[in-house]
Amino acid sequence: MVDQRKLPASEVYVTCKSVNDVAKAIKTMVIRGAPAIGVAAAMGLALGAARSRATGTKQFATEFQRHCDLLAGTRPTAVNLFWAIERMKRTFSDGALAGESVAQLTARLRVEADRIHDEDVASCRAIGALGAGLVPQEARILTHCNAGALATAGYGTALGVVRGAVAAGRKVRVLADETRPFLQGARLTAWELVKDGIDTTVITDNMAGAMMRAGNVDLVVVGADRIAANGDTANKIGTYSVAVLAKEHNIPFYVAAPSSTIDPSTRDGDAIPIEERDPREVTHVGSHQLAPEGAGVRNPSFDITPHKYITAIITERGVFRPPFKFET
């Protein structure tokens, strides 16, 4: 996988040789983005099975559950991680009930991990095609964080909409919020779009309102890490502020995400756990210290955008508009 911590300065690849390597890569943000870490978790479980030295199915099952627990403990907010783990658990259970051997169960897990990967790419392309229909012929699109190929198995969700619009012949320009403190917009979104030859301008997060007031934004498209049953959406910290600004300026605010990001068991945004990350992400850029020693620091990685600010949610299954009511 591409080490996303190093972009855009250098393009470095990390090879994961064990399930522990995969867990570490997710935890330390080598790989990030809700769909991407779900796919990575599925691949990690298949890798763990392939590297297992278990001689019997009982020992193999115990080891598999331990791997599931390890991966589930890496990041708490993005529901795709848990969705992928549960899907792999069901795959394992189906094989175990059928009396399959360790070798057969291992093969079954690998097939399912590959299927999860391929389905995610197909979902992103479908999201892009559906989202393109919401983009005017000439459009200035504001993005926040990175919901592109790097955050998925390929193509992207929010950036899938951008790519779908370009493919449909729309004249698109992108304003990419830098997305403090990890700078996913400045580092990753801009990197992807520049490589695609799409007109991209990076702005600081606190410029978004001024850009809207000046008439430089036609629509906002963001990804999601978890969508509650009522449409409340968890996404990268700062998304809520962008949504409020968009509402004030009568600018459409779209969320693009695969259906695996929807969590009908979570009633609303208040029930979504918010990950608090290392304060150093706020106080430092690389080795350079920005804040004085002794200052308190908060670093919630996500915030909740209430459904009332969301114009529509774009999934591979269709475009959903208020009132949102997602059921199992």
Buried (B, 14 or more C-beta within 10 A) or exposed (E): BBBBBBBEEEEEEBEBEBBBBBBBBBBBBBBBBBBBBBBBBBBBBBBBBEEBEBEEBEEBBEBBEEBBEBBBEBBBBBBBBBBBBEBBBEBBEEBBEEEBEBEBBBBBBBEBBBEBBEBBBBBBBBBBBBBBEBBBEEBBBBBBBBBBBBBBBBBBBBBBBBBBBBEBEBEBBBBBBBBBBBBBBBBBBBBBBBEBEBEBEBBEBEBBBEBBEEEBBBBBBBBBBBBBBBBBBBBBBBBBBBBBBBBEBEBBBBBBBBBBBBBEEBEBBEBBEBBEBBBEBBBBEEEEEEEEEEEEEEBEBBBBBBBEBBBBBBBBEEBBEEEBEBEE
